[in-house]
């Protein structure tokens, strides 16, 4: 029995020695390795943060730089990156020292790029016993700053002047795009502007020298011809035409790698649309006439915003009007007196308010409408005469292809159907723009409400749907009247289409909406 106890003692002694050897040659080195790797990991993370800060922090300055070939401008950007890097790394971190640092900036047809690279030497603590005194970590950050290609679309319909909002629009729009502190940079970005009532007008052709060129965006804003309120008719709201002409100009810019943007500012619901109208033989010899048709807005007290339906309600539609505004800038006449031609033998020449349906081949407006003034989109998105937008149906693939509103008929004497057709044309146009995968234009829409409501109320759900705002929750503005499933508490966002942003505003808060757009653009271009 004693011999057995002696043998067990020898076994226990061996186990202690074995554990000691494992600890000395395996466990302790592994623990040391874990500590050294932890230090390396933290240093690399800090180094990456410093590179990211340098690339992103210098990004705005890079965007504002007009000429990287200029050594002064180039060095200003590079020095800014260095300052952001130093602020986020310092002279040393966890004993590691910077072994190398470099920053470079380049430009291309779509934007500018800044690249920041750095390496750091990390001293080892426990790995020295294995002959490893230092470890090197590296980090790189690349910031691509895209150019902005922006078209501004301004609603200059009669209600703007009626509510005395024209001066506010001009002041705040100037601050947004014509001021030197603007998010868009003269000589770098490209900006243009179109405006619309029932007609449309190219106020400023897109240019990179939009602030310093002649004419400038500031001059174009000053010269915006807001249709004066007066008489029974004022300018309508041809939203589809304004959007299309802006989209066309983005293709004229031809910057598919840039951040393509449409900024729409409107205070009303669509009331007009453009088309090539088939005429009766007694009007223009039966040949088509390119023009626009609009319905009267504001039929008097006791009516909701929408006009009463029925072809037996003549006197509340007007046409045919010219498609483009003439006499700009500062057109002295109401655009509703600018009739479309050639119009030999047409009754609407002498009595446009009540007789336009009599001049049409079937008294009906066509189921496929404009635009007709531009065929500049040499892409799959070319829309001209005979290949325009459906107004009785929706664009296929969007909410089942349903229109925004269902028309009772297509009578040119039915003000409700004319209004609903104008809604559908704009809705389908916006859908096509958002489905454009070549430019991927982003739409920012500002809806201008009035505290002293002398005009029909705004439809924020509709405008948010035009923008395709993913965050907007529908208020149910016209719940039950539309056919695209927009209900109170629901989303207006359509998947598979470029998302945008809607901002609800009053004249007093318009500058705030422009500031929100500026902030969004800064995030998008970097």
C-alpha angles and dihedrals in degrees: 000000000000090000091058093053090052091054092052091052090054090051092052091050091053091051091055091051091047093052091047091052092047090050093048099045103027117015099042094047090047091052090047091048090052091051093049091046089050090055091047091049093050093047091050091049092051091046091052091049090052092049091048091049091050095050096043096038093053091043097090092047088048090053091051092050110105099191124025089183087070105092093213094053092042094050091047090059093044092048090050090054090050091053093051090048093050092047091056100040109023125191095308141002123195088343093303119132129206110257097182140358132182138167129188136176130205136176134217138174092278102040146301134293132206119194123195122191128180140166129196133199113227118198114226121226108187099017090068088084087065092049096260108126100167142015127206123219127188137200136184133188128187123193118193112201110196126208117245119238104191134180117189116208116197126192107221097173122145095264091066092063091038090060092042090237097129095090092048091050092051093048097047095040089053090054091049100051112002100051122093089237092058119128088237112074124220110236091020111054128044122236135177137163139215128181132200143195113152085315126045133225135191100230095178128011110226112272139161089226094058094141101038102029127093113275096027130197088251091058091045091053091049090050096050105136104221105192109247120239111244141120125010094305135052133167116304128223112257098177095164092059094048092051094047095050090050090050090050091054091052087060089048087056088052097200104140092164093053128086099267112205138181116195111195120192115187138155101194153045119266114271105163140047138186125235147148100256121208106229134208116254091254090060117066089337091290093297120136119265122209110221145109134267124207138183125224114263119214109028094188139271119324095040126102116231094277118077120242113265129240140091087241089074102082122166095055100086127067133199173237098344130170115271096226130044115249131204095038135195104053096356106204097206134069109259090226088074091059101093124196119250164257085041107156110162094006117141093212089071091071100026110017096163097063107018110054094099089055089061096052120093093241101012085250132106114237122267089230116053142182165298099152107158100072135042094168097123101095090184138082086288096068109135120180139134111338095006100071138119125307113236099182095051137029132248109280115256095030116104089329092311093288121155120240090244131021113233121222090206143333098248114145086215093057107091093191093055091046090052093046091048089053089053092049094047092054093043092051092044091053089048092054091049092050091049092053104117094181098065099009091207116205115217123216111189125191117194112202113212124189125221090206097052107206092150136050113292124263121258104223093177090059094048092047087052090053089053092043090224108191093201099048118111112205118244092203092244094172099008112179094020099080132062106214098084098255104153134163111285093015133110126259094198119121115207119227092036131095109272120231140176135257123202121191111212148170123207087263093055100037093105089055091057091051089050090053090051090049091052092048091050092051089055093046100050096051 
